């Protein structure tokens, strides 16, 4: 992402309803999340409790830049399912607004509110965790189950995407 973000920094990367975000702006936001995650000075299991959009995507990339492992949460799921995911994943950091602490019963996790991100950006990443992210099943049989995706597997997938689809800076 770094090369594309620098080379095509003014090109649109993400288009939301009424707003477009350039690669440069997206990369800057991802680095802000990475800085905030690293500044927490804790192990970095990061639960992303945000609606789909620029902040959720930047938080995912930021967690990766920080060397953390993240788990996205579908915030439209019932609170009980989100609490079950939280209980299985046991996050150190939760990215969401201030209401998430009460909603999910977070006593020990650090809450990073997207509206209060520091302006500082991460310059380099920490030693990355072996896992990239954990995706949770719907939990239709009871408790949601986490499927772990390693950084190696993610890198293989990205290599395949590049070869099979050959995305460019014009793609969204």
Backbone torsions as a table, in degrees:
resi	resn	phi	psi	omega
1	UNK	NA	-34.7	-176.1
2	UNK	-56.4	-46.9	-178.2
3	UNK	-61.6	-45.7	179.8
4	UNK	-65.9	-42.0	-178.7
5	UNK	-62.2	-35.7	179.1
6	UNK	-80.0	-47.8	-175.7
7	UNK	-67.3	-36.9	-176.8
8	UNK	-120.8	40.8	-171.7
9	UNK	-58.1	-27.0	-178.4
10	UNK	-94.4	-4.6	178.9
11	UNK	-80.2	150.3	178.0
12	UNK	-66.2	131.4	175.9
13	UNK	-107.4	-42.4	-176.1
14	UNK	-132.8	131.0	176.8
15	UNK	-114.9	119.6	175.2
16	UNK	-107.4	178.7	-173.6
17	UNK	-37.5	-62.0	-175.6
18	UNK	-122.6	8.7	-174.4
19	UNK	-135.9	142.5	176.1
20	UNK	-115.1	146.2	179.6
21	UNK	-124.4	129.3	179.9
22	UNK	-76.5	164.2	175.8
23	UNK	-59.6	-40.5	179.7
24	UNK	-62.5	-45.3	180.0
25	UNK	-65.9	-41.5	179.4
26	UNK	-63.9	-44.9	-179.5
27	UNK	-64.8	-39.4	177.3
28	UNK	-61.9	-43.7	179.2
29	UNK	-64.9	-42.1	178.5
30	UNK	-60.3	-39.7	179.0
31	UNK	-69.5	-30.6	174.5
32	UNK	-65.5	-44.2	176.8
33	UNK	-61.9	-43.7	180.0
34	UNK	-60.1	-43.4	178.9
35	UNK	-61.8	-46.1	-179.3
36	UNK	-63.0	-39.1	178.3
37	UNK	-64.9	-47.1	179.8
38	UNK	-68.0	-33.1	-179.6
39	UNK	-66.7	-21.9	179.5
40	UNK	-67.2	-16.4	177.3
41	UNK	47.0	52.3	178.6
42	UNK	-140.3	169.5	169.7
43	UNK	-56.4	154.8	-172.3
44	UNK	-120.8	80.1	164.3
45	UNK	-102.7	114.1	-171.2
46	UNK	-112.2	119.9	175.3
47	UNK	-94.2	122.8	-179.3
48	UNK	-100.1	108.3	-174.7
49	UNK	-113.1	67.1	-176.0
50	UNK	-134.0	155.0	172.7
51	UNK	-69.1	157.4	176.5
52	UNK	-56.3	139.7	179.3
53	UNK	150.6	-172.1	-173.2
54	UNK	-55.0	-44.0	-177.9
55	UNK	-67.6	-39.8	178.4
56	UNK	-63.9	-43.9	-179.6
57	UNK	-66.8	-42.7	179.4
58	UNK	-65.7	-35.8	178.0
59	UNK	-64.6	-40.0	178.5
60	UNK	-63.2	-48.8	178.8
61	UNK	-64.2	-39.6	179.3
62	UNK	-62.4	-41.8	176.8
63	UNK	-60.2	-42.0	177.7
64	UNK	-63.0	-44.7	178.5
65	UNK	-62.4	-33.1	-179.7
66	UNK	-79.7	-6.3	-178.7
67	UNK	81.5	13.3	-176.9
68	UNK	-88.8	169.4	171.1
69	UNK	-110.5	135.6	-177.5
70	UNK	-124.3	161.6	173.9
71	UNK	-135.6	119.1	175.6
72	UNK	-81.0	149.7	179.4
73	UNK	-121.8	134.4	174.2
74	UNK	-78.4	105.8	-173.6
75	UNK	-73.3	-5.9	175.7
76	UNK	-87.5	-5.9	175.5
77	UNK	-71.2	156.9	175.8
78	UNK	-58.3	149.9	-179.9
79	UNK	-54.4	-38.8	-177.9
80	UNK	-60.3	-38.4	178.7
81	UNK	-70.4	-40.8	179.0
82	UNK	-65.6	-37.1	176.4
83	UNK	-66.1	-38.6	178.3
84	UNK	-63.3	-41.2	177.8
85	UNK	-63.2	-45.0	178.3
86	UNK	-58.6	-41.8	-178.8
87	UNK	-67.6	-33.1	178.3
88	UNK	-78.2	-44.0	-175.7
89	UNK	-77.0	-32.0	-178.6
90	UNK	49.6	70.9	-176.5
91	UNK	-72.2	149.5	171.7
92	UNK	-89.8	-31.2	-178.0
93	UNK	-131.4	137.9	174.4
94	UNK	-123.1	127.1	177.0
95	UNK	-98.9	114.3	-178.5
96	UNK	179.4	175.1	179.7
97	UNK	-75.5	175.1	-174.4
98	UNK	-60.3	-24.1	-177.6
99	UNK	-72.3	-16.9	-175.5
100	UNK	-64.2	-32.0	-178.7
101	UNK	-61.7	-45.7	178.6
102	UNK	-70.9	-42.4	-176.0
103	UNK	-61.0	-42.0	-176.3
104	UNK	-100.3	-3.1	-179.9
105	UNK	68.8	54.0	-178.4
106	UNK	-96.1	112.0	178.8
107	UNK	-97.7	-37.3	-170.8
108	UNK	-109.9	-17.1	-176.3
109	UNK	-74.5	148.5	173.6
110	UNK	-83.2	132.9	179.1
111	UNK	-99.7	125.2	173.3
112	UNK	-108.1	110.4	179.5
113	UNK	-87.3	122.6	-178.9
114	UNK	-55.2	-30.0	-179.1
115	UNK	-76.8	-7.7	-178.0
116	UNK	-121.1	25.7	-179.9
117	UNK	-65.6	141.2	175.3
118	UNK	-69.1	154.7	179.6
119	UNK	-76.3	-17.5	-179.3
120	UNK	-64.3	146.8	179.8
121	UNK	-120.4	144.4	177.7
122	UNK	-68.7	134.4	177.5
123	UNK	-94.5	-31.3	179.0
124	UNK	-146.8	157.3	-176.8
125	UNK	-92.7	158.5	173.3
126	UNK	-76.1	174.0	175.0
127	UNK	-62.0	122.0	-173.8
128	UNK	-71.3	144.0	172.6
129	UNK	-65.0	151.1	178.7
130	UNK	-60.4	-34.4	179.7
131	UNK	-90.1	146.0	174.3
132	UNK	-91.8	-50.2	-179.4
133	UNK	-158.4	168.2	176.4
134	UNK	-125.6	125.6	177.8
135	UNK	-109.3	133.5	-175.7
136	UNK	-100.4	140.2	175.7
137	UNK	-69.3	170.5	-177.4
138	UNK	-67.7	-19.6	-179.9
139	UNK	76.6	25.3	-176.7
140	UNK	-63.9	-20.9	178.7
141	UNK	-97.1	7.5	-178.4
142	UNK	138.3	-116.8	-178.5
143	UNK	-76.2	133.5	174.8
144	UNK	-58.1	141.8	-179.3
145	UNK	-112.2	136.6	-179.1
146	UNK	-87.2	132.1	174.2
147	UNK	-106.7	117.9	-175.9
148	UNK	-87.3	138.0	177.8
149	UNK	-119.9	118.1	-178.4
150	UNK	-78.0	161.0	176.2
151	UNK	-63.1	-35.7	178.4
152	UNK	-62.7	-46.3	178.9
153	UNK	-63.0	-41.8	178.9
154	UNK	-63.1	-41.7	178.0
155	UNK	-63.3	-39.7	176.8
156	UNK	-63.0	-41.8	178.7
157	UNK	-62.8	-43.7	179.1
158	UNK	-63.9	-41.7	176.3
159	UNK	-59.4	-42.1	178.8
160	UNK	-64.0	-44.9	179.1
161	UNK	-57.4	-46.1	-179.1
162	UNK	-61.2	-42.4	-178.9
163	UNK	-73.7	-42.8	-173.8
164	UNK	-79.4	-38.6	-173.3
165	UNK	-108.2	-27.1	-177.8
166	UNK	51.8	59.3	-179.0
167	UNK	-65.7	151.3	177.7
168	UNK	-123.7	178.0	178.2
169	UNK	-65.7	-11.1	179.1
170	UNK	-87.8	-12.5	179.3
171	UNK	-80.5	155.1	176.6
172	UNK	-123.8	NA	NA
